[in-house]
């Protein structure tokens, strides 16, 4: 297992051996071909490690601690939610503004009594808008414009605020609403206003072609694109949108996710000590809204991916490709796990059992 050189903190060595063993077992049992992971505790990075290979082929490149992964839905917090926080801080965004007031196409031609006129940005963040969880819009939409029109035209499946259902279409629309409010594309805004101030050196939408071979492939796509997906977003709806979307499309490595987590644990302060997000905004977005959800963030649930030890105040998010970030402010702990568990296809669900075991091993090792 590869590691990076870290300052002596007293946390390494045998204390995280159980976590290493969980990752290595996941590779041996083919839950994923390779993984990179990291832990930050009490202000110090105590581990950034990697194991396995890009694929199950013994000749494939080894995953390194600095390897960049397709983050999938972790995009929702590192980019989209973070952008919303900044705009709230700057007075450019009211969470209770109606989506239809920003994107009129959402309510134009709606059926009477549909409730779409009551959907707010807060509901999109909390996944209580009533929009469906997932729709394969890419099957009938060949361009970003067509896909956006299709998302805007979706009917609600529940009354706004009635129930919680995790919704990719909701975050697609949230991303577009934020572009209207900020006046520029989401990727450009995030690169300048979030990633650069935090020193997130690898975080980006749409990696350059020259860098793609350094990113583990997510899938051998035999049914849509007809090629191996490597260094381009796996999510098909995000692909049709040019790789930049509110719900998916971001790439980064472990260290960059830990940098973001450090800012959240520091109540919005950067490593240099200046306030990127207001402390009250960090707390506001981390406040539980419903079972399993805060504003953008997931929160722990019984039997969930964060395991048994993360406190009730913890926040995190998962990515479909096999990525995750969990942050516990009570323990001053952040844990990142990046894998390409969907290689060579999406049938393997073993990571669902492995994630909580991994997080338990980290927490037990640091107790």
TAWO-V184384 format. One record per pair of residues at least 6 apart in sequence whose C-alpha atoms are under 6 Angstrom apart, sorted by sequence separation. I is the first residue (numbers start at 1). J is the second residue. D is the distance in Angstrom with one decimal. If there is no record, write none. Layout:
# TAWO-V184384
i->I j->J d->D
i->I j->J d->D
This chain:
# TAWO-V184384
i->27 j->33 d->5.4
i->39 j->45 d->5.9
i->40 j->46 d->5.6
i->54 j->60 d->5.8
i->87 j->93 d->5.3
i->100 j->106 d->5.4
i->123 j->129 d->4.9
i->141 j->147 d->5.2
i->179 j->185 d->5.4
i->221 j->227 d->5.3
i->233 j->239 d->6.0
i->243 j->249 d->5.3
i->263 j->269 d->5.2
i->269 j->275 d->4.4
i->288 j->294 d->4.2
i->292 j->298 d->5.6
i->293 j->299 d->5.4
i->318 j->324 d->4.3
i->327 j->333 d->5.8
i->39 j->46 d->5.7
i->53 j->60 d->5.9
i->54 j->61 d->5.7
i->100 j->107 d->5.6
i->179 j->186 d->5.7
i->221 j->228 d->5.7
i->238 j->245 d->5.6
i->263 j->270 d->5.4
i->268 j->275 d->5.7
i->269 j->276 d->5.6
i->287 j->294 d->5.4
i->292 j->299 d->4.9
i->317 j->324 d->5.7
i->327 j->334 d->4.3
i->39 j->47 d->5.2
i->53 j->61 d->5.6
i->220 j->228 d->4.3
i->268 j->276 d->5.5
i->286 j->294 d->5.5
i->317 j->325 d->5.6
i->326 j->334 d->5.7
i->38 j->47 d->5.0
i->53 j->62 d->4.2
i->219 j->228 d->5.9
i->268 j->277 d->4.4
i->292 j->301 d->5.9
i->316 j->325 d->5.3
i->326 j->335 d->5.4
i->38 j->48 d->4.2
i->52 j->62 d->6.0
i->53 j->63 d->5.0
i->119 j->129 d->5.7
i->219 j->229 d->5.4
i->233 j->243 d->5.9
i->268 j->278 d->5.8
i->285 j->295 d->4.7
i->316 j->326 d->4.1
i->325 j->335 d->5.8
i->37 j->48 d->5.7
i->52 j->63 d->5.8
i->218 j->229 d->5.8
i->268 j->279 d->5.5
i->315 j->326 d->5.9
i->316 j->327 d->5.9
i->325 j->336 d->4.7
i->37 j->49 d->5.5
i->51 j->63 d->5.9
i->217 j->229 d->5.6
i->267 j->279 d->4.7
i->315 j->327 d->5.4
i->324 j->336 d->5.8
i->36 j->49 d->5.7
i->50 j->63 d->5.9
i->217 j->230 d->4.1
i->314 j->327 d->5.6
i->324 j->337 d->5.3
i->36 j->50 d->4.1
i->50 j->64 d->5.3
i->314 j->328 d->4.3
i->323 j->337 d->5.7
i->35 j->50 d->5.6
i->50 j->65 d->4.9
i->323 j->338 d->4.4
i->35 j->51 d->5.6
i->49 j->65 d->5.0
i->215 j->231 d->5.5
i->233 j->249 d->5.3
i->299 j->315 d->4.8
i->323 j->339 d->5.6
i->34 j->51 d->5.7
i->48 j->65 d->5.9
i->298 j->315 d->5.6
i->322 j->339 d->4.9
i->34 j->52 d->4.0
i->297 j->315 d->5.7
i->298 j->316 d->5.2
i->322 j->340 d->5.4
i->33 j->52 d->5.8
i->34 j->53 d->4.7
i->212 j->231 d->4.1
i->297 j->316 d->5.6
i->298 j->317 d->5.5
i->321 j->340 d->5.4
i->322 j->341 d->5.1
i->33 j->53 d->5.6
i->34 j->54 d->5.9
i->99 j->119 d->5.9
i->321 j->341 d->5.9
i->98 j->119 d->5.7
i->99 j->120 d->5.2
i->321 j->342 d->5.6
i->33 j->55 d->5.1
i->98 j->120 d->4.2
i->99 j->121 d->6.0
i->33 j->56 d->5.2
i->97 j->120 d->5.5
i->96 j->120 d->5.4
i->131 j->156 d->4.7
i->95 j->121 d->5.2
i->96 j->122 d->5.8
i->130 j->156 d->5.1
i->131 j->157 d->5.8
i->95 j->122 d->4.9
i->130 j->157 d->5.3
i->130 j->158 d->4.4
i->36 j->65 d->5.6
i->130 j->159 d->5.6
i->130 j->160 d->5.1
i->129 j->160 d->4.6
i->129 j->161 d->6.0
i->128 j->161 d->5.0
i->133 j->166 d->5.4
i->133 j->167 d->3.9
i->134 j->168 d->5.7
i->11 j->46 d->5.8
i->128 j->163 d->5.7
i->132 j->167 d->5.9
i->133 j->168 d->5.8
i->128 j->164 d->4.6
i->127 j->164 d->5.5
i->206 j->243 d->5.8
i->127 j->165 d->5.5
i->127 j->166 d->5.2
i->119 j->160 d->5.9
i->205 j->249 d->5.6
i->205 j->250 d->4.7
i->3 j->49 d->4.3
i->106 j->152 d->4.6
i->124 j->170 d->5.3
i->204 j->250 d->5.6
i->2 j->49 d->5.6
i->105 j->152 d->6.0
i->204 j->251 d->5.4
i->2 j->50 d->5.1
i->203 j->251 d->5.5
i->1 j->50 d->5.6
i->203 j->252 d->4.3
i->307 j->356 d->4.0
i->1 j->51 d->4.6
i->202 j->252 d->5.1
i->305 j->355 d->5.4
i->306 j->356 d->5.2
i->305 j->356 d->4.6
i->307 j->359 d->5.7
i->306 j->359 d->5.9
i->307 j->360 d->5.5
i->200 j->256 d->4.7
i->265 j->329 d->5.9
i->175 j->246 d->4.1
i->172 j->245 d->5.9
i->172 j->246 d->4.7
i->171 j->246 d->5.1
i->172 j->247 d->5.6
i->171 j->247 d->5.1
i->168 j->247 d->5.8
i->144 j->240 d->5.7
i->143 j->240 d->5.8
i->144 j->241 d->4.4
i->138 j->237 d->5.3
i->218 j->340 d->5.4
i->219 j->342 d->5.9
i->218 j->342 d->5.6
i->219 j->343 d->4.7
i->220 j->344 d->5.3
i->218 j->343 d->5.1
i->219 j->344 d->4.9
i->219 j->345 d->5.4
i->69 j->215 d->5.9
i->68 j->215 d->5.5
i->54 j->216 d->4.7
i->80 j->246 d->5.5
i->126 j->294 d->5.9
i->126 j->295 d->4.8
i->125 j->295 d->4.9
i->76 j->247 d->5.2
i->125 j->296 d->4.8
i->75 j->248 d->5.2
i->73 j->247 d->5.7
i->73 j->248 d->5.1
i->75 j->250 d->5.4
i->72 j->248 d->4.8
i->71 j->250 d->5.7
i->71 j->251 d->5.4
i->70 j->251 d->4.7
i->69 j->251 d->5.5
i->69 j->252 d->5.7
i->68 j->252 d->4.9
i->68 j->253 d->4.3
i->67 j->253 d->5.7
i->66 j->253 d->5.9
i->81 j->296 d->5.7
i->77 j->296 d->6.0
i->74 j->317 d->5.7
i->74 j->318 d->5.7
i->74 j->319 d->5.2
i->73 j->319 d->4.3
i->72 j->319 d->4.7
i->71 j->319 d->5.9
i->72 j->320 d->5.8
i->71 j->323 d->5.9
i->42 j->332 d->5.1
i->41 j->332 d->5.6
i->41 j->333 d->4.5
i->40 j->333 d->5.6
i->40 j->334 d->5.1
i->39 j->334 d->5.7
i->39 j->335 d->4.6
i->38 j->335 d->5.9
i->38 j->336 d->5.2
i->37 j->336 d->5.3
i->37 j->337 d->4.5
i->36 j->338 d->5.3
i->35 j->338 d->5.5
i->35 j->339 d->4.5
i->32 j->341 d->4.2
i->31 j->350 d->5.2
i->31 j->351 d->5.8
i->22 j->358 d->5.9
i->19 j->358 d->5.6
i->19 j->361 d->4.9
i->18 j->361 d->5.6
i->19 j->362 d->5.5
i->16 j->365 d->5.3
i->15 j->365 d->4.6
